[in-house]
């Protein structure tokens, strides 16, 4: 299943995603560690 990186809008394969985080009980997937870091600094900005 494909997910959208909330920071850069790239599509990410949930099964193969190396970078992910949980925020308010939902899993978010990222294309790269930089996007994950940016999201974790201010999640509400990207939701």
C-alpha contacts under 8 A as a table, 3 or more apart, distances in Angstrom:
res1	aa1	res2	aa2	distance
1	X	13	X	5.95
1	X	14	X	5.73
1	X	15	X	7.03
2	X	11	X	6.16
2	X	12	X	5.49
2	X	13	X	4.59
2	X	14	X	5.71
3	X	11	X	5.62
3	X	12	X	5.16
3	X	13	X	6.26
3	X	14	X	6.16
3	X	28	X	7.94
3	X	29	X	6.58
4	X	9	X	5.42
4	X	10	X	5.63
4	X	11	X	4.58
4	X	12	X	5.90
4	X	29	X	7.04
4	X	30	X	7.68
5	X	8	X	5.79
5	X	9	X	4.84
5	X	10	X	5.29
5	X	11	X	6.20
5	X	12	X	6.54
5	X	28	X	7.25
5	X	29	X	5.69
5	X	30	X	4.83
5	X	31	X	6.44
5	X	35	X	7.78
6	X	9	X	5.59
6	X	28	X	7.53
6	X	29	X	7.83
6	X	30	X	7.48
6	X	39	X	7.65
6	X	46	X	5.80
6	X	47	X	7.06
7	X	30	X	7.89
7	X	35	X	5.87
7	X	38	X	7.51
7	X	39	X	6.52
7	X	46	X	6.13
8	X	35	X	7.22
10	X	31	X	6.87
11	X	31	X	7.68
12	X	16	X	7.98
12	X	17	X	6.44
12	X	29	X	6.66
12	X	30	X	6.58
12	X	31	X	6.03
13	X	16	X	5.44
13	X	17	X	5.73
14	X	17	X	5.22
14	X	29	X	6.76
17	X	20	X	6.94
17	X	29	X	6.50
17	X	30	X	6.97
17	X	31	X	7.21
18	X	30	X	7.71
18	X	31	X	7.83
18	X	32	X	7.88
19	X	29	X	6.06
19	X	30	X	5.24
19	X	31	X	6.78
19	X	32	X	6.38
19	X	33	X	6.19
19	X	36	X	6.64
20	X	27	X	6.75
20	X	28	X	5.49
20	X	29	X	4.41
20	X	30	X	5.80
20	X	36	X	6.86
21	X	27	X	5.70
21	X	28	X	5.43
21	X	29	X	6.76
21	X	36	X	7.36
22	X	25	X	5.98
22	X	26	X	5.36
22	X	27	X	4.42
22	X	28	X	6.13
23	X	26	X	5.42
23	X	27	X	6.52
23	X	28	X	7.39
23	X	43	X	7.76
29	X	36	X	7.86
30	X	33	X	7.21
30	X	35	X	6.08
30	X	36	X	5.78
31	X	35	X	6.91
32	X	35	X	5.60
32	X	36	X	6.68
33	X	36	X	5.06
33	X	37	X	6.19
34	X	37	X	5.14
34	X	38	X	6.19
35	X	38	X	5.13
35	X	39	X	6.11
36	X	39	X	5.18
36	X	40	X	6.17
37	X	40	X	5.17
37	X	41	X	6.33
38	X	41	X	5.32
38	X	42	X	6.89
39	X	42	X	5.54
39	X	43	X	4.90
39	X	45	X	7.93
39	X	46	X	6.83
40	X	43	X	5.51
42	X	45	X	5.71
42	X	46	X	7.52
43	X	46	X	5.59
43	X	47	X	6.63
44	X	47	X	5.21
